[in-house]
């Protein structure tokens, strides 16, 4: 056995050092790059690269187009079945509470403090509408602030009703404290319940506006157009390249893939454009007028409540007359239907006569004429209700048109994407196999 002597050295014998990891990786990368270059220098290699680019482009189209269609579809569905109906319930809640306050104040001005049966029935109807609207709104997805606002109304509505019943019972016995109970109920309504209802309404209006922004945003159309270009440009290039190298005018699978992709692209662009226009029409002719008309209805009820409470307070009230004047300014400057505007002028004239009677000390005459003024207000409210129903019907029709514009795209886009990718790959693969 040979035992090396540490003092013995081999002169002139060079031992090469092992290559380091970094140099090894660099060498492998260089070899791989060289192999790719060599492959791309051949026609089969270029065809393989073309097939990869085409399939990736078609896949990108499928992903982006499906995402764009789903975004639009979700916005339309949410507006149709969720946010717009909830906005209607929020408007009903606001209007019913305001009308209940005005109706009970006017009704308790009657002879001996006894309400006319029609006024009492209208008051209880308003309470039922408000309760049903609260129940419907609780089923929607919303913020903690909106839930707190609904909770405020739910907690205070029984208190308000109890104060009204106390006012009614004391008025029947001609006790002056009845007016105090009515003022307390009105203060609870105007200071707490109506602001809470306004917050609920504003939250639902914001959610509906967000749906409109998502459903009519041009970003999705731009993204779809870019996706179409990403898919079609490689397909057209591949078709031209195949024609040049094979001296054949068409590659049937690639041609079918191109035509199918063009077809679904046109369908998607037309469908999304139609959906965008229909949803914009739903907003312009449906929900926007609905919001304006609902606000006018609330202001009308508020004006009638101010007028009645001024009479209830027997001339010792400065807050309600000032609020009446502010509401009148807003309603007068609001652009509504011409017929409604002329009827509203009649209401202002009747209210002015009532105020003059009170200012002249003819309180009893003013109280006797108050039901006639309230009847004008109720007739105007009915007109607004009819216009609100018409606006809601226009919204429903336009929203349905928006949904129909997207019908079928949810299936057509992914199906055509898979078909186009498979056909393009097949057509290119046939040419690649010819070189083997």
Wavefront OBJ file of the C-alpha trace (Angstrom):
o trace
v 0.000 0.000 0.000
v 1.307 3.421 -0.961
v 1.446 6.055 1.768
v 1.971 9.598 0.501
v 4.851 11.487 1.945
v 3.807 15.012 2.936
v 7.226 16.281 1.904
v 6.915 14.845 -1.587
v 5.330 17.147 -4.145
v 4.562 16.718 -7.798
v 6.203 19.462 -9.737
v 4.669 20.721 -12.917
v 1.430 18.787 -12.524
v -1.491 21.264 -12.689
v -4.813 20.282 -11.103
v -7.803 22.257 -12.455
v -10.158 23.718 -9.842
v -13.803 22.599 -9.901
v -16.100 25.165 -11.478
v -18.088 27.294 -8.971
v -21.912 27.290 -8.722
v -22.324 30.723 -10.319
v -20.228 29.776 -13.320
v -22.130 26.489 -13.639
v -25.514 28.277 -13.687
v -24.215 30.755 -16.250
v -23.015 27.930 -18.452
v -26.358 26.146 -18.240
v -28.208 29.362 -19.079
v -25.940 29.906 -22.041
v -26.539 26.376 -23.272
v -30.319 26.784 -22.892
v -30.278 30.099 -24.737
v -28.217 28.594 -27.477
v -30.657 25.705 -27.792
v -33.596 28.140 -28.053
v -31.810 30.173 -30.702
v -31.039 27.041 -32.631
v -34.664 25.933 -32.461
v -35.969 29.350 -33.540
v -33.678 29.250 -36.513
v -35.795 26.371 -37.822
v -39.352 26.518 -39.159
v -40.705 23.909 -36.667
v -39.217 25.903 -33.804
v -40.868 29.096 -34.989
v -44.169 27.255 -35.372
v -43.927 25.955 -31.796
v -43.299 29.483 -30.518
v -46.201 30.792 -32.596
v -48.533 28.154 -31.176
v -47.532 29.075 -27.623
v -48.111 32.793 -28.247
v -51.486 32.137 -29.910
v -52.769 29.890 -27.111
v -51.594 32.323 -24.424
v -53.220 35.253 -26.263
v -56.532 33.404 -26.553
v -56.353 32.433 -22.876
v -55.710 36.055 -21.876
v -58.747 37.079 -23.922
v -60.898 34.491 -22.181
v -59.815 35.579 -18.709
v -60.232 39.324 -19.316
v -63.462 39.042 -21.308
v -65.045 36.740 -18.734
v -64.018 39.077 -15.921
v -65.434 42.105 -17.746
v -68.722 40.354 -18.493
v -69.064 39.096 -14.929
v -68.379 42.568 -13.533
v -71.114 44.076 -15.699
v -73.518 41.230 -14.959
v -73.029 41.547 -11.192
v -73.649 45.300 -11.354
v -76.866 44.872 -13.344
v -78.129 42.057 -11.126
v -77.356 44.013 -7.952
v -79.145 47.103 -9.269
v -82.184 45.106 -10.425
v -82.793 42.796 -7.495
v -80.965 44.421 -4.596
v -80.046 48.077 -4.391
v -82.875 49.693 -6.403
v -85.644 47.783 -4.586
v -83.950 48.628 -1.281
v -83.755 52.280 -2.326
v -87.506 52.158 -2.968
v -88.053 50.699 0.512
v -85.841 53.412 2.010
v -87.872 56.077 0.185
v -91.090 54.465 1.418
v -89.751 54.471 4.967
v -88.827 58.150 4.786
v -92.103 59.151 3.100
v -94.310 57.073 5.417
v -92.752 58.508 8.579
v -93.034 62.060 7.293
v -96.608 61.544 6.121
v -97.609 59.929 9.421
v -96.332 62.988 11.280
v -98.244 65.359 8.999
v -101.426 63.245 9.003
v -101.702 62.917 12.770
v -100.996 66.612 13.331
v -103.706 67.596 10.859
v -106.155 64.993 12.125
v -105.954 66.065 15.750
v -106.982 69.589 14.767
v -110.520 68.312 14.218
v -113.537 69.089 16.328
v -112.928 68.018 19.913
v -109.529 66.622 18.974
v -111.161 63.590 17.339
v -109.575 62.549 14.063
v -111.650 61.918 10.964
v -111.729 58.148 10.218
v -109.881 58.672 6.944
v -107.018 60.512 8.674
v -106.758 57.824 11.351
v -106.702 55.070 8.709
v -104.014 56.939 6.727
v -101.875 57.309 9.870
v -102.019 53.588 10.664
v -101.330 52.761 7.013
v -98.188 54.913 7.175
v -97.028 53.062 10.289
v -97.535 49.703 8.556
v -95.629 50.861 5.482
v -92.766 52.112 7.654
v -92.625 48.824 9.577
v -92.682 46.725 6.387
v -89.958 48.904 4.849
v -87.772 48.455 7.928
v -88.207 44.687 7.697
v -87.300 44.668 3.992
v -84.254 46.884 4.537
v -82.953 44.546 7.245
v -82.463 41.843 4.584
v -79.974 43.930 2.618
v -76.187 44.013 2.976
v -75.207 47.387 4.431
v -72.916 49.277 6.775
v -72.885 49.421 10.547
v -74.042 53.056 10.370
v -77.094 52.113 8.302
v -77.943 49.312 10.734
v -77.634 51.746 13.631
v -79.955 54.204 11.853
v -82.535 51.472 11.301
v -82.190 50.458 14.933
v -82.886 54.041 15.992
v -86.114 54.085 13.985
v -87.169 50.638 15.221
v -86.583 51.653 18.853
v -88.258 55.055 18.612
v -91.267 54.197 16.455
v -93.179 52.612 19.388
v -92.296 55.643 21.548
v -93.589 57.973 18.844
v -96.815 55.970 18.488
v -97.297 56.000 22.274
v -96.932 59.805 22.387
v -99.463 60.136 19.580
v -101.935 57.918 21.445
v -101.436 59.996 24.585
v -102.099 63.161 22.568
v -105.198 61.582 21.029
v -106.591 60.461 24.413
v -106.005 63.848 26.061
v -107.438 65.770 23.105
v -110.652 63.773 23.311
v -111.015 64.952 26.878
v -110.049 68.497 25.847
v -106.952 68.438 28.098
v -104.344 70.996 26.963
v -101.572 68.495 27.643
v -102.626 66.689 24.475
v -100.901 69.371 22.420
v -97.749 68.873 24.493
v -97.735 65.146 23.753
v -98.208 65.875 20.054
v -95.306 68.352 20.086
v -93.174 65.761 21.855
v -94.008 63.143 19.226
v -93.311 65.593 16.409
v -89.993 66.601 17.975
v -88.933 62.943 18.220
v -89.863 62.408 14.584
v -88.156 65.486 13.158
v -85.075 65.504 15.399
v -84.223 61.794 15.401
v -86.353 59.457 13.316
v -86.431 61.371 10.037
v -82.654 62.084 10.094
v -82.094 58.356 10.681
v -84.408 57.531 7.771
v -82.511 60.024 5.625
v -79.244 58.282 6.510
v -80.705 54.895 5.488
v -81.937 56.412 2.233
v -78.557 58.034 1.504
v -76.738 54.724 2.147
v -78.964 52.855 -0.319
v -78.643 55.666 -2.887
v -74.841 55.447 -2.613
v -74.898 51.667 -3.115
v -77.089 52.046 -6.191
v -74.752 54.734 -7.533
v -71.830 52.362 -7.037
v -73.662 49.716 -9.084
v -74.253 52.237 -11.842
v -70.582 53.184 -11.872
v -69.540 49.530 -12.138
v -72.145 48.743 -14.775
v -71.397 51.716 -17.038
v -67.645 52.120 -16.564
v -65.722 52.433 -19.831
v -62.766 50.625 -18.242
v -64.324 47.224 -18.866
v -64.922 48.031 -22.543
v -61.328 49.229 -22.946
v -60.040 46.087 -21.216
v -62.195 43.936 -23.496
v -60.905 45.735 -26.605
v -57.302 45.205 -25.482
v -58.010 41.519 -24.805
v -59.494 41.132 -28.296
v -56.361 42.657 -29.815
v -54.100 40.409 -27.703
v -55.893 37.338 -29.037
v -56.598 38.313 -32.650
v -53.235 39.832 -33.607
v -51.271 36.574 -32.962
v -53.997 34.558 -34.696
v -53.890 36.742 -37.790
v -50.089 36.707 -37.766
v -50.103 32.911 -37.470
v -52.530 32.639 -40.391
v -50.313 34.847 -42.558
v -47.152 32.991 -41.511
v -48.715 29.624 -42.295
v -49.824 30.878 -45.719
v -46.290 32.044 -46.495
v -44.444 28.899 -45.449
v -46.953 26.328 -46.691
v -48.169 28.089 -49.844
v -51.724 27.313 -48.773
v -54.225 30.118 -48.556
v -56.010 28.882 -45.420
v -55.297 26.718 -42.418
v -58.847 25.596 -41.662
v -58.563 25.046 -37.873
v -56.789 28.380 -37.351
v -59.303 30.110 -39.636
v -62.256 28.684 -37.677
v -60.602 29.740 -34.414
v -60.145 33.279 -35.755
v -63.730 33.557 -37.013
v -65.114 32.172 -33.738
v -63.050 34.621 -31.708
v -64.099 37.557 -33.899
v -67.734 36.502 -33.542
v -67.726 36.279 -29.753
v -65.695 39.499 -29.519
v -68.258 41.422 -31.570
v -71.051 39.845 -29.513
v -69.344 40.852 -26.261
v -68.608 44.410 -27.400
v -72.141 44.959 -28.719
v -73.694 43.302 -25.669
v -71.697 45.336 -23.158
v -72.335 48.555 -25.067
v -76.063 47.775 -25.100
v -75.982 46.923 -21.395
v -74.166 50.167 -20.624
v -76.693 52.249 -22.566
v -79.682 50.450 -21.031
v -78.349 50.822 -17.495
v -77.652 54.515 -18.094
v -81.258 54.848 -19.301
v -82.459 53.060 -16.167
v -80.640 55.627 -14.073
v -81.653 58.655 -16.140
v -85.343 57.772 -16.636
v -85.918 55.535 -13.631
v -83.991 55.854 -10.403
v -82.971 59.520 -10.738
v -86.583 60.720 -11.190
v -87.646 58.300 -8.450
v -85.213 59.930 -6.018
v -86.314 63.456 -6.986
v -90.015 62.587 -6.725
v -89.558 60.797 -3.399
v -87.718 63.818 -2.016
v -90.532 66.093 -3.219
v -93.108 63.829 -1.543
v -91.217 63.957 1.737
v -90.917 67.749 1.562
v -94.627 68.059 0.824
v -95.495 65.970 3.892
v -93.026 68.001 5.917
v -94.646 71.268 4.816
v -98.103 69.985 5.757
v -96.791 68.840 9.124
v -95.247 72.261 9.761
v -98.530 73.957 8.856
v -100.587 71.725 11.149
v -98.164 71.917 14.082
v -98.200 75.708 13.849
v -101.973 75.582 14.405
v -101.612 73.008 17.185
v -99.219 75.322 19.023
v -101.782 78.147 18.899
v -99.389 80.816 17.637
v -96.612 80.009 20.126
v -94.386 78.380 17.506
v -91.580 79.955 15.510
v -89.684 76.815 14.448
v -92.365 75.193 12.292
v -93.270 78.359 10.306
v -89.578 78.915 9.547
v -89.211 75.303 8.399
v -92.360 75.654 6.273
v -90.839 78.677 4.518
v -87.575 76.797 3.884
v -89.413 73.757 2.482
v -91.521 76.014 0.260
v -88.392 77.595 -1.219
v -86.912 74.194 -2.037
v -90.113 72.752 -3.531
v -90.815 75.873 -5.573
v -87.348 75.712 -7.135
v -87.640 71.980 -7.922
v -88.404 71.168 -11.573
v -91.323 68.734 -11.604
v -94.169 67.989 -14.022
v -96.033 71.127 -15.213
v -99.388 69.825 -13.960
v -97.972 69.148 -10.525
v -96.355 72.591 -10.381
v -99.693 74.335 -11.008
v -101.439 72.216 -8.341
v -98.601 72.965 -5.946
v -99.203 76.678 -6.487
v -102.816 76.121 -5.381
v -101.547 74.450 -2.217
v -99.235 77.367 -1.404
v -102.149 79.785 -1.914
v -104.405 77.776 0.439
v -101.622 77.548 3.025
v -101.076 81.315 2.814
v -104.783 81.914 3.518
v -104.521 79.649 6.541
v -101.494 81.531 7.844
v -103.232 84.907 7.366
v -106.232 83.709 9.359
v -103.967 82.616 12.192
v -102.014 85.891 12.090
v -105.313 87.807 12.313
v -106.363 85.882 15.389
v -108.989 83.774 13.593
v -107.564 80.515 14.884
v -110.891 78.683 14.958
v -111.592 79.505 11.299
v -108.066 78.450 10.374
v -108.519 75.105 12.151
v -111.825 74.546 10.352
v -110.161 75.153 6.978
v -107.070 73.065 7.749
v -108.609 69.726 6.551
v -109.270 71.300 3.129
v -105.614 72.337 2.816
v -104.556 68.850 3.952
v -106.778 67.342 1.238
v -104.874 69.335 -1.415
v -101.602 68.045 0.056
v -102.852 64.456 -0.040
v -103.966 64.844 -3.659
v -100.528 66.155 -4.586
v -98.937 63.277 -2.706
v -101.066 60.856 -4.727
v -99.865 62.445 -7.959
v -96.275 62.082 -6.840
v -96.945 58.469 -5.907
v -98.242 57.751 -9.409
v -95.158 59.357 -10.954
v -92.901 57.368 -8.608
v -94.591 54.134 -9.694
v -94.121 55.093 -13.357
v -90.432 55.872 -12.765
v -89.968 52.521 -11.062
v -91.613 50.746 -14.018
v -89.250 52.539 -16.429
v -86.290 51.464 -14.312
v -87.457 47.847 -14.282
v -87.821 47.797 -18.082
v -84.431 49.381 -18.773
v -82.679 47.191 -16.192
v -84.259 44.130 -17.794
v -82.957 45.303 -21.190
v -79.483 45.681 -19.676
v -79.572 42.118 -18.360
v -80.822 40.803 -21.716
v -77.905 42.461 -23.519
v -75.487 40.251 -21.588
v -77.571 37.098 -21.848
v -75.550 34.057 -22.949
v -72.128 35.697 -22.804
v -71.310 33.995 -19.511
v -71.230 30.673 -21.397
v -70.184 31.787 -24.890
v -66.935 33.509 -23.890
v -65.279 30.593 -22.023
v -66.645 28.053 -24.516
v -65.319 29.907 -27.563
v -62.035 30.570 -25.754
v -61.412 26.868 -25.205
v -62.551 26.019 -28.743
v -60.373 28.705 -30.361
v -57.299 27.720 -28.346
v -57.752 24.036 -29.208
v -58.344 24.691 -32.927
v -55.401 27.085 -33.215
v -53.116 24.608 -31.477
v -54.393 21.804 -33.700
v -53.870 23.782 -36.917
v -50.323 24.726 -35.986
v -49.551 21.230 -34.765
v -50.499 19.800 -38.150
v -47.885 22.008 -39.818
v -45.263 21.158 -37.181
v -45.765 17.432 -37.775
v -45.113 17.900 -41.480
v -41.447 18.592 -40.647
v -40.915 15.298 -38.850
l 1 2 3 4 5 6 7 8 9 10 11 12 13 14 15 16 17 18 19 20 21 22 23 24 25 26 27 28 29 30 31 32 33 34 35 36 37 38 39 40 41 42 43 44 45 46 47 48 49 50 51 52 53 54 55 56 57 58 59 60 61 62 63 64 65 66 67 68 69 70 71 72 73 74 75 76 77 78 79 80 81 82 83 84 85 86 87 88 89 90 91 92 93 94 95 96 97 98 99 100 101 102 103 104 105 106 107 108 109 110 111 112 113 114 115 116 117 118 119 120 121 122 123 124 125 126 127 128 129 130 131 132 133 134 135 136 137 138 139 140 141 142 143 144 145 146 147 148 149 150 151 152 153 154 155 156 157 158 159 160 161 162 163 164 165 166 167 168 169 170 171 172 173 174 175 176 177 178 179 180 181 182 183 184 185 186 187 188 189 190 191 192 193 194 195 196 197 198 199 200 201 202 203 204 205 206 207 208 209 210 211 212 213 214 215 216 217 218 219 220 221 222 223 224 225 226 227 228 229 230 231 232 233 234 235 236 237 238 239 240 241 242 243 244 245 246 247 248 249 250 251 252 253 254 255 256 257 258 259 260 261 262 263 264 265 266 267 268 269 270 271 272 273 274 275 276 277 278 279 280 281 282 283 284 285 286 287 288 289 290 291 292 293 294 295 296 297 298 299 300 301 302 303 304 305 306 307 308 309 310 311 312 313 314 315 316 317 318 319 320 321 322 323 324 325 326 327 328 329 330 331 332 333 334 335 336 337 338 339 340 341 342 343 344 345 346 347 348 349 350 351 352 353 354 355 356 357 358 359 360 361 362 363 364 365 366 367 368 369 370 371 372 373 374 375 376 377 378 379 380 381 382 383 384 385 386 387 388 389 390 391 392 393 394 395 396 397 398 399 400 401 402 403 404 405 406 407 408 409 410 411 412 413 414 415 416 417 418 419 420 421 422 423 424 425 426 427 428 429 430 431 432 433 434 435 436
